[in-house]
């Protein structure tokens, strides 16, 4: 699991993820979102 800060609002597995908030998601999804600028990685 990876912590990311969302740049946009999106739905993920039936949950609403808001822009500007930090969420923990699986690593594969996080990599795709970071590359496409939907989110940025947050260090612990």
ZABA-601883 format. One record per atom (N, C-alpha, C): x, y, z. Coordinates in steps of 0.001 Angstrom, whole numbers, padded with zeros to 6 digits, always signed. Example, Ala and Ser with C-alpha at 12.3 -4.5 7.8 and 13.67 -1.06 7.14 Angstrom:
<nodes>
+013190-005690+007800 +012300-004500+007800 +013200-003300+007800 +012850-002250+007080 +013670-001060+007140 +012900+000030+007870 
</nodes>
This chain:
<nodes>
+000837-001184+000000 +000000+000000+000000 +000882+001246+000000 +000416+002258-000723 +001163+003499-000895 +000243+004668-000536 +000789+005653+000151 +000024+006863+000463 +000203+007860-000666 -000917+008385-001153 -000885+009391-002212 -001792+010556-001839 -001404+011734-002323 -002242+012924-002161 -002894+013173-003515 -004208+013216-003538 -004948+013347-004788 -004892+014775-005338 -004688+014882-006658 -004743+016170-007352 -006130+016431-007913 -006923+015374-008065 -008272+015466-008610 -009210+014647-007740 -010502+014852-007915 -011492+014038-007222 -011855+012866-008120 -011912+011667-007552 -012257+010487-008335 -012934+009457-007449 -013601+008498-008068 -014187+007372-007345 -013261+006178-007519 -013044+005443-006436 -012151+004285-006457 -012750+003216-005556 -013121+002099-006142 -013747+000988-005409 -014966+001454-004614 -015791+002283-005233 -017012+002753-004599 -016814+003846-003563 -015590+004296-003378 -015274+005341-002397 -014912+006620-003139 -015371+007753-002639 -015053+009032-003247 -013745+009557-002671 -012759+009754-003536 -011462+010285-003109 -011406+011753-003503 -011234+012620-002541 -011262+014066-002772 -009885+014634-003073 -009854+015663-003898 -008601+016353-004229 -008032+016991-002965 -006704+016900-002800 -006030+017524-001672 -005923+016659-000427 -006600+015520-000417 -006552+014631+000746 -005617+013457+000474 -005135+012840+001545 -004192+011729+001445 -004936+010417+001654 -004670+009452+000775 -005294+008130+000859 -004243+007051+000670 -004544+005857+001153 -003663+004717+000992 -004290+003770-000025 -003561+003515-001125 -004074+002647-002183 -002996+001648-002583 -003378+000666-003405 -002408-000354-003805 -001344+000237-004732 -000182-000408-004740 +000998+000136-005417 +000827+000274-006925 +000216-000708-007580 +000040-000643-009037 -000828+000546-009442 -001932+000736-008753 -002815+001871-009044 -002094+003183-008758 -001363+003239-007663 -000627+004455-007303 +000363+004834-008391 +001081+003861-008933 +002049+004143-010000 +001360+004765-011211 +000222+004210-011607 -000515+004750-012769 -000991+006174-012500 -001536+006406-011309 -002048+007728-010958 -000933+008765-010895 +000224+008393-010367 +001349+009326-010246 +001873+009693-011631 +002003+008710-012522 +002477+008967-013886 +001501+009877-014633 +000214+009671-014430 -000790+010468-015151 -001153+011757-014423 -000444+012072-013332 -000607+013326-012586 -001955+013440-011865 -002603+012310-011609 -003839+012328-010825 -003542+012449-009332 -002321+012022-008948 -001931+012040-007541 -000419+012180-007426 +000038+012532-006226 +001472+012570-005927 +001737+011683-004728 +002902+011042-004717 +003272+010146-003616 +003573+010956-002361 +003147+010449-001220 +003408+011077+000071 +004341+010173+000847 +005433+010732+001325 +006365+009962+002145 +005842+009899+003574 +006099+008790+004228 +005596+008599+005605 +006180+009595+006507 
</nodes>
